[in-house]
Amino acid sequence: MDINYEQINKELWNDRTTHHVQSEFYDMQNFLEGKSPLNSIELNLLGDVSGKTMLHLQCHFGMDTLAFARLGAHVTGIDISDNAISEAKKLAAKANLEGEFVCCSVYDVPQHISQQFDIVFTSYGTIGWLPDMNRWAEVVSKMLKPGGIFVFAEFHPAVWMFDNDFEKVAYSYFNREDIVEELEGTYADRNAPMKKKSVSWNHDIAEVLQALLSNGLTLERFEEFDYSPYNCFNKTVPGGEGKFYIAGMEQKLPMVYALRMRK
């Protein structure tokens, strides 16, 4: 790859963070008053996290990370955005919750954090920013204690085949190209005054699973869902509490998959 995708995406997420911390989408005030941003999809796979050490990869500004701290986990969050990590530390102080936050790329985590964890977790819109699933899976495995679990919830690669307005299939299901886009606004605030370049990749499920299996993890549970727990796509319609569908594709399009693996 000739372009510096990490720098491009870091600038994107630094800008997004500024808007996201103030957005209704993330609803920080209700979080500070005790509302959990976590979903049943990941909670059912994780089980009781109390007393467990937990590494959250690509934690954004730490809201989910700190929600796990509220549940009794000893949490560490990492993100490539220095703005996001700064906001995560501020949020921890405001919420009076304990958490460690480190600014680094996923691939560089072992150079910044020496301990291994009971749980490694990442969710919703994360791996598309990474070109190489084997390097990612190596980090996941390296950061897990023997017997530890990896829990992962992610938007389905079928969703990323479409253009942003879900009018046509624009991209391959398989990881065959760098997807370079100019993005206006952000999923948390469509009218945010920002325009940034992004570089991403679509990773088919076989690519993800094989990378994890090849790095010493065993699959315990795999699930697919026909809804998104977030209203973060264009042309969505509500489908009951905490469920959003793409209009015209209700209950037909796989929108999320989730898994639990053990080292």
Salt bridges, closest charged atoms under 4 A:
ASP15 OD1 - HIS19 NE2 3.71
ASP27 OD2 - LYS35 NZ 3.93
GLU87 OE2 - LYS90 NZ 3.51
ASP118 OD1 - LYS145 NZ 3.22
GLU167 OE2 - LYS235 NZ 3.10
GLU207 OE1 - HIS203 ND1 3.08
GLU220 OE1 - ARG260 NE 2.82
GLU220 OE2 - ARG262 NE 2.55
GLU223 OE2 - ARG221 NH2 2.56
GLU224 OE2 - HIS156 NE2 2.80
